[in-house]
Structure formats: C-alpha cells, structure tokens
Amino acid sequence: MEMQYTNLLTPELRASLDCPSFSSEQKSTMPDEARQLVEAQEVFLREHPVNAVYVIATVGSRSKQGGVIVQGNSGQSIQLNNGHKTQSAQTGDCVVYEDGSTAIIISGAGRAMHDNHGHSIALVGSRLSNGDEIISSPQTTALIVQRQGVPLC
C-alpha cells in the first residue's frame, strides 16, 4: 500500500513551503528587476507564514470509512512521490468500499473552468454522499496553501 498524506502541517512541510526559492548566489546573478521581485516574494513569505494546507485528493485517496477513489475524472494529472502519475479527483467522482458499495464526492474547492459542469477539485476533507469524508491522499505535490493574513479565494 502506498504512503498516504493528510492536511497535517508538519514542521518539515511548513519549512519547505516557506523556504526561499533562490540562493543569495543565484539572486546575485539576476537582473535587478527579477531580483527585486524575488526579494519582495521572500518578504511576503516571512510576513505571511503558512498556517494550513489542503491536499488535493487523487485516485488512491482513502476515506474515513475505508473507501478508495478508484477513478478521477478531472483531467488533471498529478505526479506521486514515487514518480508515477495519477488523476486528481473532483466532485461527482466515485469512492468504492470493500463491500462494493459506493459514494459520490459532494464537496470540494473552486470550480473547474475546462468543462460546463462546474465541478470542484476534491480535497482531503471533502465530504461524500453517504456522510463519509476523504481523510488522506497518496500525494503531497499538489496542495492549496493558506497563509496567515491572506484570505483564501
């Protein structure tokens, strides 16, 4: 069974999200305008630390009651930590349980612009039609980050 991840904001994850993207040496070789933009972003990161993360659910995500997302219909591919790619899940996608029963993802974040159905991307924490909830995902490369003092869209 692959590793599963939650919305837990560990010290390691927080540090990686607040880490500057460029070293001092790299910044010294940038044009002035680019370096100023990078330094302004670094100030923003220091002033608005990460205070929550929301992991995007994909095929292989698990629910509290033992269900698994077996097919994602978002059309969005996400690379797992092991290098394999999987599909992200969205509202309307199905969760399957060991006994063969199913539930539909009924909550998520945002609205997809690529289709006429207005589906939302599923997250760890999304609700299912049977009252269950997605509790983990096999990936941590795609997540929504909330920063202190910055409202979520």
C-alpha positions, 0 to 999 in steps of 0.5 A: 500500500502506498504512503498516504498524506493528510492536511497535517502541517508538519514542521518539515512541510511548513519549512519547505513551503516557506523556504526561499526559492533562490540562493543569495548566489543565484539572486546575485546573478539576476537582473535587478528587476527579477531580483527585486521581485524575488526579494519582495516574494521572500518578504511576503513569505516571512510576513505571511507564514503558512498556517494550513494546507489542503491536499488535493485528493487523487485516485488512491485517496482513502476515506474515513470509512475505508473507501478508495477513489478508484477513478478521477475524472478531472483531467488533471494529472498529478505526479506521486512521490514515487514518480508515477502519475495519477488523476486528481479527483473532483466532485461527482467522482466515485469512492468504492468500499470493500463491500462494493458499495459506493459514494459520490464526492459532494464537496470540494474547492473552486470550480473547474473552468475546462468543462460546463459542469462546474465541478470542484477539485476534491480535497482531503476533507471533502465530504461524500454522499453517504456522510463519509469524508476523504481523510488522506491522499497518496500525494503531497505535490499538489496542495492549496496553501493558506497563509496567515493574513491572506484570505483564501479565494 
